[in-house]
Amino acid sequence: METIKARLTREKIHRFIFGTREKQGFGKQLIVYGLLICIGFVYLYPMLYMISTSFMSRDDLLDTSVKWLPNHLYVQNYIDAARSMNFVPSFLKGILIAALPTLCNVLICMMVGYGFARYDFKGKKIMMGILLFSYILPSQVTMIPTYVLYNNLGILGTILTFVLPALFGNGLNAPIFILIFYQFFRQIPKVLTEAAAIDGAGHFKTFFRIAVPSAIPAIVTVVLFSFVWYWNESYLTELYVQGLSTKSIWTNLVVQLKNFDSSFETRASVGDTATSLNESVRMAATTISILPLLIMYLILQKQFVESIDRAGITGE
């Protein structure tokens, strides 16, 4: 009798810790959630530190007793940072620089991916190899020839330097987007396109009526990744879109953040701001520069996670 009770007790403990086929045990859940909390903290710590520091006054920075929570929310840092970064015009230009190439990227990469997935043609494998090689090839190798080409075409210093390559399937990280659409369109049953062909639908009608509505998860994924990459790209924006001009009209928030110290000190020297440059002001400027991305992610968080899961990619 005692042996049976001991065995039942061990089984209950085992089920409680390790669970069953239908339900995870407390031990497994504790380990999984513990790892997720640790990993999440590693990613969230810089952001939490940035936001906390951005609301600190100079007295809070000098006070060693203040670590995370400031004595009061000092919003003047954001006002000074926004003035120094010329926030509203820079924000609108950043939206334009990121949105137009993203739309071109989505449309063209979707068509190219559909063509690779649905049609067999001569040289298809060679083209796929060139596509993969173009993604592996470092961008530093092509920067100077690209700069000379844009200069000869007369589009240097305009947004066309981002839009035109996207229209020809050569936008920022376009090969990976083509591969995403290629993999997604391969999963669509061929009977759907065959049925459309029997009903008299042409290639373009089949593409826009059947393929595109089915590829919404992949479209959401490509839109988010492309927009974020174009938004955060400061070096190519300065090189191509601004054309290395210090007075270019195409100065977005990311470029303003890169030159924040010099622009802030210039304004301070002419009496435009009463606050000296410190870590809190820098953190406020950084928060402003990534704020549109945070808002976009919070709004599209559910669709983003579902699209990543259905598209089968891990992100960067």
FENZIKA-V605996 format. One record per backbone hydrogen bond with DSSP energy under -1.0 kcal/mol. CO is the residue of the C=O (numbers start at 0). NH is the residue of the N-H. If there is no record, write none. Layout:
CO_NH + CO_NH
This chain:
0_4 + 1_5 + 2_6 + 3_7 + 4_8 + 5_9 + 6_10 + 7_11 + 8_12 + 9_13 + 10_14 + 11_15 + 12_16 + 13_17 + 14_18 + 15_25 + 16_27 + 22_19 + 24_28 + 25_29 + 26_30 + 27_31 + 28_32 + 29_33 + 30_34 + 31_35 + 32_36 + 33_37 + 34_38 + 35_39 + 36_40 + 37_41 + 38_42 + 39_43 + 40_44 + 43_47 + 44_48 + 45_49 + 46_50 + 47_51 + 48_52 + 49_53 + 52_55 + 54_73 + 56_60 + 57_61 + 58_62 + 62_65 + 72_74 + 74_78 + 75_79 + 76_80 + 77_81 + 78_82 + 79_83 + 80_84 + 81_86 + 85_89 + 86_90 + 87_91 + 88_92 + 89_93 + 90_94 + 91_95 + 92_96 + 93_97 + 94_98 + 95_99 + 97_101 + 98_102 + 99_103 + 100_104 + 101_105 + 102_106 + 103_107 + 104_108 + 105_109 + 106_110 + 107_111 + 108_112 + 109_113 + 110_114 + 111_115 + 112_116 + 113_117 + 114_118 + 120_123 + 122_126 + 123_127 + 124_128 + 125_129 + 126_130 + 127_131 + 128_132 + 129_133 + 130_134 + 131_135 + 132_136 + 137_140 + 141_145 + 142_146 + 143_147 + 144_148 + 145_149 + 146_150 + 147_151 + 148_152 + 149_154 + 154_157 + 157_160 + 158_161 + 158_162 + 159_163 + 161_165 + 162_166 + 163_167 + 164_169 + 165_168 + 170_173 + 172_176 + 173_177 + 174_178 + 175_179 + 176_180 + 177_181 + 178_182 + 179_183 + 180_184 + 181_185 + 183_186 + 188_191 + 189_193 + 190_194 + 191_195 + 192_196 + 193_197 + 194_198 + 195_200 + 196_199 + 201_205 + 202_206 + 203_207 + 204_208 + 205_209 + 205_210 + 206_211 + 209_213 + 214_218 + 215_219 + 216_220 + 217_221 + 218_222 + 219_223 + 220_224 + 221_225 + 222_226 + 223_227 + 224_228 + 225_229 + 226_230 + 227_231 + 231_233 + 233_237 + 234_238 + 235_239 + 236_241 + 237_243 + 239_156 + 244_247 + 251_255 + 252_256 + 253_257 + 254_258 + 256_259 + 258_262 + 259_263 + 260_264 + 261_265 + 262_266 + 263_267 + 264_268 + 266_271 + 267_270 + 277_281 + 278_282 + 279_283 + 280_284 + 281_285 + 282_286 + 283_287 + 284_288 + 285_289 + 286_290 + 289_293 + 290_294 + 291_295 + 292_296 + 293_297 + 294_298 + 295_299 + 299_303 + 300_304 + 301_305 + 302_306 + 303_307 + 304_308 + 305_309 + 306_310 + 307_311 + 307_312
